[in-house]
Amino acid sequence: MTNDLRIPGPTPCPDGVLESMANPMINHRGPEFAELIERVTENAKLVLNTKKDIFFFTSSGTGSLEAAVVNTLSPGDKVLSLITGFFGERFAKIAELYGAEVERIEFPLGKGADPDAIRNRLNADPAFKAVLVTHNDTSTGIANHLPEIAKVVKQEFGLLLLVDAISSAACLPIYTDTWNCDVVATASQKGFMSPPGISLMTFSEQAWESYHKSTMPKFYFDVKQALNFLEKGQTPWTPCLSVLFALDTAVTQILAEGVEEVFRRHERLGEQTRSGVLELGLELFPDARYASNAITAVNVPGNIDGESLVETLRVEHNMIIGGGQGSLKGKIIRIGHMGYCFEEDIDRCLKALSVAIDAS
Ligand SMILES: *Cc1c(COP(=O)(O)O)cnc(C)c1O
């Protein structure tokens, strides 16, 4: 029995991507690997709209968040962390754990970060070095208005901008260089429609300047090591080859569809999901201005328990969706439409949701 996997990651993988995982192992210090890593690196740059460095790590997405922090910051550095949900808190915690002085600015759940509030906070203290932002906060179904945030952080203050793009890359438009993002951190198992196991991040010149001053401890995720080895067509440590094979196929498929077309498809999926949910008489959780085109969060009607609705969908319809996290547990459901997802997948999901709601 196959399931419809409509959680916000891991996401379904195309057959060809899964088949790539069955390729035999190669020498990760040999010429085939050099070709592979070079191709995946160049192709991933096209997806993230960057000409800057890109590095791959064997880890889930959180590894790339840790890499973003330890390679650019030093203990005592003052960091502004934009909290728009669960994942912003994770990013903040990593920085804090490594000794950064983290100031949080919390926005109401369901809303994005307000650029004016960011400006005010940054104006209040010239010591800020960096701003941490979650592009797409998967926990609340919002997409932050990254270009507006970047404008304040980069153009007005020239600070480092570190972006958690784990659930937005290859779904929502990201123009890493045009928007001046210093680090865009993401992973294989969401928009990149590959299995979990590889994370990646972009690294700007300003990020490199910060690297040279950075005193946070780093070993596995040290970008200088990654750069030295990449110049030889290698990674410092044995990479998860099977997932890299998969990612290679997936990125090729994304480029064949066209990066802009992938963004447009997600826009259509977002609109389809939102209007379908409203037609069922349900309400969206987030403020419409920030509703994400990668995931839709929906308020569960007061007379229904969200956790049992998720369970009914799984048991009766083989439809696997996300529930609410933390204070939103039981109160919202979340429908992922990131990566390998098309109109008919959302039709099926909405139909199952309609039946499950009627039966509740
Ligand atoms: C999925 C997700 C993560 C998850 O990280 P993993 O380490 O890959 O589990 C982090 N941030 C955001 C915004 C996410 O959506």
The ligand as a Tripos MOL2 file, in Angstrom:
@<TRIPOS>MOLECULE
LIG
   15    15     1     0     0
SMALL
NO_CHARGES

@<TRIPOS>ATOM
      1 C1         12.3870   20.5650    8.0500 C.3       1 LIG1
      2 C2         12.9850   21.7900    8.6150 C.ar      1 LIG1
      3 C3         14.1340   21.7200    9.3420 C.ar      1 LIG1
      4 C4         14.5830   20.3250    9.6500 C.3       1 LIG1
      5 O1         15.8100   20.0240    9.7610 O.3       1 LIG1
      6 P1         16.2890   18.5060    9.7370 P.3       1 LIG1
      7 O2         17.5190   18.5600   10.5100 O.co2     1 LIG1
      8 O3         16.5010   18.1960    8.2840 O.co2     1 LIG1
      9 O4         15.2330   17.6350   10.3560 O.co2     1 LIG1
     10 C5         14.7220   22.8930    9.7780 C.ar      1 LIG1
     11 N1         14.1690   24.1040    9.4830 N.ar      1 LIG1
     12 C6         13.0200   24.1860    8.7710 C.ar      1 LIG1
     13 C7         12.4370   25.5160    8.4450 C.3       1 LIG1
     14 C8         12.4050   23.0330    8.3150 C.ar      1 LIG1
     15 O5         11.2720   23.0900    7.6280 O.3       1 LIG1
@<TRIPOS>BOND
     1     1     2 1
     2     2     3 ar
     3     2    14 ar
     4     3     4 1
     5     3    10 ar
     6     4     5 1
     7     5     6 1
     8     6     7 2
     9     6     8 1
    10     6     9 1
    11    10    11 ar
    12    11    12 ar
    13    12    13 1
    14    12    14 ar
    15    14    15 1
@<TRIPOS>SUBSTRUCTURE
     1 LIG1         1 GROUP 0 **** ****
